Amino acid sequence: MLSVDTARAASRAARAALADLPQVHVITDSVRRALAAQSVAADVAVLDPPRSGAGREVIELLADARVQRVVHIGCEAASFARDIGLYRGHGYTVERLRVFDAFPLTHHVECVALLTR
């Protein structure tokens, strides 16, 4: 299992929380660079990208790595919709979609999609 985060503090916390799980490798880097540098052999990827979304390059890298299932979390509707379209262009379909009103009385929602191919 590979955990990637750009925030050093988040990576430090992940290492501490997952210290008893030697199969988990924590990397502080961008997902794009980590995927490009690593030979990824994963059946499932879980992405929680920034508001700007995962973007074309990350989604292409996941598709090229033949990841079969992606759990994609999005906090900004426009970038989430764009990313879903990019996944569809690589043969993924939305199996499930949930929207969470995590911030009541605002327009902000969290979207979680399960994509498969």
N, C-alpha and C positions, 0 to 999 in steps of 0.2 A: 504494500500500500504506500502511496506517495501523497504527501501533503505539501502543497505549495502555497505560499503567501508572500506578498511583497513587504509586509510589515514585520520588522524584526521582533517586536514585542509579541505579536501573534504567534510567530514561529517558536519563540522561546516558551510561551505558554503551552503550545501544542507539544513541544518536546517534554516539558514537565508533566503534563497531563497523560501523555502516552508513553512514558518512560518504561512501563512494564510490558509494552508491546513491541518486541524487537523487529517485527515485520513491518512496522511503520517507519518510513523515512521522511523526515521533515526538511524541506528546502526553503530558504529565503530567496526568492527570485520572482520574476514575472512568470505567469503560466506559459506565455508564449515562448520565452527563452528556455524554460524547463522542458517543455514538450519537444522543442526543436533539438535540444541537446541530449535528451534521453531516448533510449529505445523503449517506447511505451508499449506494454503488452497488458492491456486492461480490458475487462469486459464492461466495466461501469466507470463512468466519470461523474463526479459531482462538482458543479461549478457554481460559485456565488460571486460573479464578477462585480466590479464597481458600476456605478450608475451608467457609465458609458457602454456597458455591455462587454461581452466576450470578444466580439469582432470577427471579421472574416478570417484572419490568419489563425487564430486559436481554433476556430471551428474546422477549418481545413486540416489542421494538424490532428485534431481528434478523429476526423473522418479518415485521414490517411493512415492513422494508427489502428483503424478498424474497430474502434470502440463501438460496441453494440447497443449500449444503453447510456443515456446521459440524463442526469437530473440537473436541470438548469434553473437557477433561482435568479429572479430579476426584481429590482426595486424601481425601475423606471420603464414605464409602459412602451415608449417608442423604441428604446434600444432592445428591450425584450422581444418585441414584435419583429424587429429587424433580424435579431439573432435566430428566432424561430424560422424565419424565411430562409436564412442561410443554411440552417440544418436541413430544411426540406430540400434544398438544392443538392444536398449530398445524400439524399435517400432516406433521411430520418422522417418518422411520422410522430405526431403528438399522440401518445397513448392516454395520458392523463394531464389535466391542467387544474390547478387550484389557485384561487386568489384569496389572499388574507388581508383583511383590514387591520393591519398592525398599528396604524396610527389613526384612531377614530377622529372624526370631524375634520379630517384633512383629505386631500386628493391622493395621498400616498398609499400605495398598496404593495404587497409583496406577491409575486407570481412564482409558482413552482410548476415546472413542466417535466414530465417523464417522456423522453423521446427514445424511440427504438428504430433499429433497421435490421 
